Amino acid sequence: EESGLRPAVDMYLQTGQNSMKFFADLNEHLLIPVAKAKETGTRYNTPLINSLVLYVGIKAIAQLNKKSTSASLQHSAPMGIFDHLASTLDAEGRYLFLNAIANQLRFPNNHTHYFSCVLLFLFAEARHEILQEQITRVLLERLIVHRPHPWGLLITFIELIKNRRYKFWEHSFTQCAPEIDKLFDSVARSCMNPAAAAASVADGTPAVSQIGVVNDSSLPKV
């Protein structure tokens, strides 16, 4: 509220008008003064980015629930905001933005399902591989720590590596070094149940190949 961003966000979400001006000003709203940036070590207002992502997501879910017909996530005003931020922020800002989305991948509900879909859509529609690499980084950083992991985080990562739509294993950043291959296999094992992991070790089958494709019907709907 203090940033003055909320009225502009509300106007855009409700009407879609003045989108060029809104997007031109949006990134500037997320920056902090240079003097304060030197103290905090970042150019960005991280709490504001987290609040923006959460606020837009809540508004998006409310809009989707109001529609009597099936609504398109990718052609919605909220998705326009997320796509703009993913496409125009620099590496630092994009990393903070993607972490703000990953923060919402929690237990099974409409909220988690929506943000999982957003992250997967951004990966699928990325114009540059650096965005896909950063999405993968954000997920991996959360999965390499000790369990338990949030349900939404696991479901999103498993969908990403198993669904052929995302062509995950064809990207160069997944094959850049043997250490990276080992990391992915280790994370994949941690996402599996113990029995499947044991079978994987016994027969030498890569852990990733034993993870089932996520069934969309098992996910909560928005």
Solvent accessible surface area in square Angstrom, and as a share of the most:
residue,aa,sasa,rsa
1,E,138,0.62
2,E,182,0.81
3,S,44,0.29
4,G,40,0.38
5,L,6,0.03
6,R,113,0.41
7,P,81,0.51
8,A,40,0.31
9,V,1,0.00
10,D,28,0.14
11,M,102,0.46
12,Y,19,0.07
13,L,13,0.07
14,Q,137,0.61
15,T,66,0.38
16,G,38,0.36
17,Q,114,0.51
18,N,109,0.56
19,S,39,0.25
20,M,172,0.77
21,K,137,0.58
22,F,16,0.07
23,F,43,0.18
24,A,72,0.56
25,D,55,0.28
26,L,0,0.00
27,N,33,0.17
28,E,119,0.53
29,H,63,0.28
30,L,1,0.00
31,L,54,0.27
32,I,26,0.13
33,P,94,0.59
34,V,112,0.64
35,A,74,0.57
36,K,106,0.45
37,A,14,0.11
38,K,165,0.70
39,E,147,0.66
40,T,75,0.44
41,G,68,0.65
42,T,32,0.18
43,R,113,0.41
44,Y,10,0.04
45,N,47,0.24
46,T,42,0.24
47,P,95,0.60
48,L,25,0.12
49,I,1,0.00
50,N,51,0.26
51,S,63,0.41
52,L,8,0.04
53,V,0,0.00
54,L,65,0.32
55,Y,46,0.17
56,V,0,0.00
57,G,0,0.00
58,I,88,0.45
59,K,68,0.29
60,A,3,0.02
61,I,19,0.10
62,A,43,0.34
63,Q,56,0.25
64,L,24,0.12
65,N,87,0.45
66,K,169,0.72
67,K,110,0.47
68,S,118,0.76
69,T,105,0.61
70,S,116,0.75
71,A,39,0.30
72,S,49,0.31
73,L,27,0.13
74,Q,88,0.39
75,H,156,0.70
76,S,31,0.20
77,A,27,0.21
78,P,1,0.00
79,M,2,0.01
80,G,24,0.23
81,I,0,0.00
82,F,0,0.00
83,D,37,0.19
84,H,33,0.15
85,L,1,0.00
86,A,3,0.02
87,S,51,0.33
88,T,73,0.42
89,L,7,0.04
90,D,60,0.31
91,A,58,0.45
92,E,63,0.28
93,G,0,0.00
94,R,23,0.09
95,Y,53,0.20
96,L,33,0.16
97,F,0,0.00
98,L,0,0.00
99,N,28,0.14
100,A,0,0.00
101,I,0,0.00
102,A,3,0.03
103,N,54,0.28
104,Q,11,0.05
105,L,3,0.01
106,R,118,0.43
107,F,132,0.55
108,P,75,0.47
109,N,47,0.24
110,N,53,0.27
111,H,40,0.18
112,T,1,0.01
113,H,19,0.08
114,Y,2,0.01
115,F,0,0.00
116,S,7,0.04
117,C,39,0.24
118,V,0,0.00
119,L,1,0.01
120,L,18,0.09
121,F,31,0.13
122,L,3,0.01
123,F,1,0.00
124,A,33,0.25
125,E,89,0.40
126,A,21,0.17
127,R,155,0.56
128,H,130,0.58
129,E,64,0.28
130,I,84,0.43
131,L,13,0.07
132,Q,18,0.08
133,E,74,0.33
134,Q,13,0.06
135,I,2,0.01
136,T,4,0.02
137,R,117,0.43
138,V,1,0.00
139,L,0,0.00
140,L,18,0.09
141,E,63,0.28
142,R,66,0.24
143,L,3,0.02
144,I,101,0.51
145,V,87,0.50
146,H,175,0.78
147,R,147,0.54
148,P,129,0.81
149,H,19,0.08
150,P,64,0.40
151,W,79,0.28
152,G,1,0.01
153,L,4,0.02
154,L,40,0.20
155,I,32,0.16
156,T,1,0.00
157,F,1,0.00
158,I,20,0.10
159,E,10,0.05
160,L,1,0.00
161,I,8,0.04
162,K,41,0.18
163,N,42,0.22
164,R,210,0.77
165,R,135,0.49
166,Y,13,0.05
167,K,118,0.50
168,F,4,0.02
169,W,88,0.31
170,E,129,0.58
171,H,28,0.13
172,S,72,0.46
173,F,20,0.08
174,T,1,0.00
175,Q,111,0.49
176,C,91,0.54
177,A,33,0.26
178,P,91,0.57
179,E,118,0.53
180,I,48,0.24
181,D,74,0.38
182,K,146,0.62
183,L,63,0.31
184,F,7,0.03
185,D,35,0.18
186,S,66,0.43
187,V,5,0.03
188,A,0,0.00
189,R,72,0.26
190,S,30,0.19
191,C,20,0.12
192,M,17,0.08
193,N,89,0.46
194,P,109,0.68
195,A,77,0.60
196,A,22,0.17
197,A,22,0.17
198,A,63,0.49
199,A,47,0.36
200,S,0,0.00
201,V,104,0.60
202,A,91,0.71
203,D,93,0.48
204,G,62,0.60
205,T,42,0.25
206,P,83,0.52
207,A,0,0.00
208,V,21,0.12
209,S,65,0.42
210,Q,59,0.26
211,I,13,0.07
212,G,55,0.53
213,V,89,0.51
214,V,20,0.11
215,N,93,0.48
216,D,85,0.44
217,S,82,0.53
218,S,81,0.53
219,L,21,0.11
220,P,33,0.21
221,K,121,0.51
222,V,57,0.33
